[in-house]
């Protein structure tokens, strides 16, 4: 029930102790403010990491080779390892029931490309048809490379959106011919990539065509795979790790590479990377929660101390109230009311201020690894409710002490 006299008492107490009440409220508000900001930054980091993984297939496994660094079976270090179509065929044959998408890749860096008077230097990649899904590419027009293109060594090309805009300036490109390193290719498709312009400055041609026109024989720069989906992340990670281990062993056996040589065969497993990142994010999130909660606890302790001071200052008043018949619950309610009121107002102020700051400043601090820093409103409100409950507990103990004061003792207090 609304009690006007009780509210008048609270505001009168606050008016008499403006600075003390302000400092108490500030400590509580800062606790909520810091917690919400930390949670928002943590969410922004998670969003940024997720967006980085969305650029390619979530369970992508990429394999490339380098130079040996260890002697093995009488072979000196310093050998450059080059994979070929046979490596792709072995991996495909052994794991046909596991593989979802697969492709060998032969790349040319800085392939001079021209269309009429427009020219540019782009990365040229010979790939199989599955590569569209391995890269999470979306066709905006036309089609992607198919098996017929591979079988017939067709001179066709799929352009990244940035390449298309550079060369064609937004005009129709399908069916037109471009010149790549002096060879005519027919444009059959345009794609976009969630990685943005960095990933859209590439041109894809059939792998067999790339190997033939660039005199690569059957050589490959890399192998790329994804595995069939599993029921949960742990099963998917286990299957992915088993596949990469087998693939690494097969390549090292075939090319006589020392088992401990980490430079000759390199494998990037996006699921393993994701697990490391998410484990790190969970640690950071728990750290942020810990810092925020400790800050809130400091504010609540401040409220409790202030309530103790208030009880001490109003000892004689409390004694008079009890002498004229005030019940202990009435005394407890009086102290709790003020404690909860200060905590709630300060907590809501800290929440509103933090949300306003995120709305204004959040878009300005976005980077590759921090995107859309925000906090779930339900979580934010829950923290305020918990804070109010904590404020009630902070006021309860001083209030109980006040209710236990004997009137005769209180009236003697100086």
N, C-alpha and C positions, 0 to 999 in steps of 0.2 A: 504494500500500500504506500502511496506517495505521502511523504511526511515533510511538509514545508519547513517546519522548525529544524528538522535534521539537516536539510540542505542549507538553510541559513547558517547553521553552526559550522558546516563544512566550509562554506565560502568565507565566513568570518575568520576561521582559522587560517585559511590560505591567504587572505588579505593581510593578516597580521604577520605572516611569515613568507612574504613573496619570494625572497631570494632562496630560502631553504627549499621551498616547494619547487621553484624553477630548477634548481640544481638536481633535486631528486628526480623530477620528471625528465630532465635532460639525460640522466644516466640510463633511465629506462628506455627512452626514445632512441638513444644511440645504440642500445643493444639490439632492438628490432631493426633499426636502420642498417647496422653492420651485417646482421644475419641475412636480411633480404638481399642486400647488394652482393654478398658472398655467394648466396645460392644462385643468384642471377648470373654471376660470372661463371660459376660452375656449369650451369645449364648452357651458357653461351659456348663454353669450351667443348661440351659434349656435342652441341649442334655443329660446331666447326669440324670436329673430328668425323662426325657422321657424314657431313657433306663431302669431305675428302675421300671417304671410302665409297661414296655413291658415284664417283667419277668413273669407276670401273666396276665390273661384276663383284659382288660382295665376297664370293668364295674363289676369287681368281688366284691361280698359281702360275707364276712366270718363271721361266728358266733361261738363263743365258750363260755363256762361258767366257773365260779369260785366259790368263797365262798361268802355267803351273809354277809353284814356288818351292816344291819339294822333289827330291830325287825319288824315283820309284821303279823297281825292277830294272835297274841299270840305265834308266832314261834320265837325262839331266833336267833340272828345272829350267824354266824359260820357254817351254813349248806353248805355242798358242793353240788352244783347242777350238775347233770349228765343228759345230753340229751339222748334220745333214738330214735328208728326208728319211733315212733309215731310222734315225733316233725317234722321229715323229711316229713312224710306222710301228716301232717296237712298243712305245708308250701306249699308242692307240690299241694295238693288238692285245697287250696284257691287261688293259683296264677298260675294255670296250663297254662292260656292263656298269662301270662307275662314272664314266665321263658324260658330262652334259654337253658342253661346247668345247671345241678344240681347234687349234690352228698353229701351223708353223708360220714364222715371219721372216721375211728378208727385207731389210731396210736400206734406203739410200738417204744420207743426210745432205741437205742442200741441193735438191734436184731443181735445176733451172727450168721454170715452167712459163709458157707464154700463150696468150690468146690475142690474136690481132696485134694491137699496139701495147697491150698490158703484159707485164712480166713480173715474176716473183720467184723467190727461192723457197722451196717447201720440202718437208720430209716426205719421201715417197716410201710406201710400205706395201710389199707384196704379201697378201694374206689369203686365207680361205674364207668361205661365206660365213662361218660361225663367228668371225672376228667382230662382226657388228654387235653381237650380244656380249662378247668378252669385254668390249669397251663401253657398253651401255649407250651405244649410238642410236639416234632416232632419225630415220629418213624423213626429210621434209618434202622431197619429190623424187620421182624415179625409183630405181631399185638398187639392191646391193649385188655384190659379186656372187655368182652361183656356180654349180658344178660344171655346167657347160662351158662357162668362161675358162675354168681351169683346164678342162679336158682339151679345149681347142686353142689354148694359148691366146685368147682374145686380148686385143689391145683396147681395153675399156677402163674407165676410171670413175671412182666415187670421190667427190670433192667435199672437204670440210667447208662449213658455212663461211668462214673467214676467207678461204681461198676463192670461193664462189663470188663473194662481194668484191674482192680485190680484182679478179680477172673479168667478171661479167657485169659488175656494177648493178646487180639486181635484175638484169635481163635474163631471158630464158637461156638455160645452159644445156638442157637435156637434148642429146643428139648432136651437139656441137663438138668440134674437134679442138683439142688443145695439144700443144707440143711440150713433151717432157724430155728434157736432155736430148732434144733433136728428134724424138720419135713421136708420131701422131697417135693420140689416144682419144677414143670417143667417150664423152661424158654420159654416164648412165644414171647417176644419182647424186643428191646433195644431202648431207647429214649434219645434225647438230649433236653436241656432246655436253653433258652436265659439267665437264671440266672447264667449259668456256673457250675463249679464243685460243688459249694455249693448245688445246686438244683439237681445235678446228682448223689449224694451219697444216693439215696433213692431206695427202692424196693416197687413196688405196687402189691398188691394181691387183689382178690375179697373181697368186704366188708363182705359179708355173711361168707366167709371162715375165715376171720380174727376174726370175732365175735365168731365163733364156736371153732376154734383151740386155741384161747387165753381166752376162758371161759368168754367172755364179755357179753354173753346174747344178749340183743338188744341195748346195750349202744353205744353211739357215742361220739367221742371227739369234733367234730365240724361239722357244716353244711356249704356248699359252694354253691353259686348260681351266675348266671349272668342273666340279664334281656334281653328281646328282644331289638334290636336296635331301637332308636327313630330318628326323623328327625334332631334334633340338640342337642347340649350339654345341654342346659337349660332344655329341655323336658326330656332328659335322667336322669339328676340330680334330677328333681322333682319326676319322677317315682321311682328312686332308693331310695330317702329319704322316700317316702310314703311306699315303701315295707319294708324298715328296721324298720320304726316306727311300722308298723303292726306286724312284726315278733317279735320285742322286747316286745310289749304289750302281744302277745299271749304266749310267753315263761314266762313272769313274772306272768301272770294270772294263767297259768297251775301249776307253781311251788310256788305260793304264795310268790312272791318276791315284796318288797316295790318298788313302782314306781321310787323313788329317788335313789335306790340302783344301783350304776354304776359298781360294781365289780362282781355281780352275773351273769350278762349277758353282754357280750362284743361283739360289732359288728364293723367290719372294712369295711368301704365302700370306695372302691378305687376311685370312682368318686368324693366323697367329699374330699378325700385327694388330688386328682388331682387339684380340684378347688382351694383349699388352696394354693397348691404349685404354680399354675400358676398365681394366684392373687399376691402372693409374688414375683414371677419372673417379673411380669409386673411392680410392684413397684420398684424393683431393676433396671430393664431396664430403666425406666423413670429417676431414680436417676442417673444412669450412663450417660444417655444423658444430663441431667442437668449439671453434673460436667464437662463433655467434652465440652459442648457448652459454659459454663462460662469461661473455659480455653481458648477456641478459641476467645471469645469476648475480653478477656484480651489481647490476641495477636493482634487482630484487632485494639484495642484502642492504643496499642503501635505503630502500623503502622501509625495511624492517627496523633499521637503526633510527630512521626519522620517527617512526611510530613509537619506538621506545622513548625517544626524547619528548614526543608530544604527551605520552602517558605521564612521564616525569613532571612535565610542566603543568599538567592539568590534574595532578594528584589531589589537590585540595578540592577542586571542582568535582572530581569523581566522588570524593568522600561526601560532599554535600548532597550529591545526587542520591547516593546510597542511603544517606541518613534520612532523606525524605521519601524513601520507598522505591528507588529505582532498582529494577531487577538486574542480576548479572548479565542476562541475555541482552538487555537494553544497552548496557555498557559495552559489551562485545560488539553489538551491532553498530554503535556509534563509531568505534575505532575502525572496524572493518569497512564501513561505508566510505570513510575518507581514504583508506588505503586502496580500495578497489577503484575508487573514482580517479585518484591520481595516476594509478597504474594504467587504467584503461585509456584515459585521455592521452597520456604520454605515448602509450603503445600505438594507438591509432595515428597519432601525429607522426611518429617514426615510420609507420607503414606507408602512409600517404606520401610523405616526403621521399621515401626510397622509390616508390612506384613512379612518382613524378620525375625524379632524376633519371630513372631507367628509360622512361618515355622520351625525355629530351636528349639525353647524352648517349643512350644505348646505340643508336645508328651510327654515331660518330666514332665509336671505338671498335667497330667491326674489323677483323683481320681474317686471314686464311683460317686461323684456328679459334677464333671467337666470332660466332655469328648469332645474331638475335638474342643477346643476353636478356633473359626474362625469368620470371618466377611464376609458378602456378598460383593463381589467386586463392585457391582453396588452401594451399599450403601456407600462404601468407596469413590468411585469416586464422588458421589453426594455431599458428605461432602466437598470434595476439591473444587468442582464447587461453592458451596455455600460460601466457604471461599474466593474464588477469587472475587465473587460478593461483599462480605463484604469488601474485600480489596479495590475494586473499590470505594465503598461508603466511606471508610475511607480516600481515597485520594481525593474524589470529593470536600469535604468541604474546605480543605486547597487549592485545585486547584481553586475553585471558588473565594476564598479570594484573591488568587494571581492575578486572571484575573480582579478583580475589583480595583486593585492598580492603582492609577493615576501616569503616568510617572514622573511628576514633584516631587511628594511626594517620589516616589521610588528613584529617583536620589539624593535626599537630605539625604536618609537613611545612617546612619553610621554603 
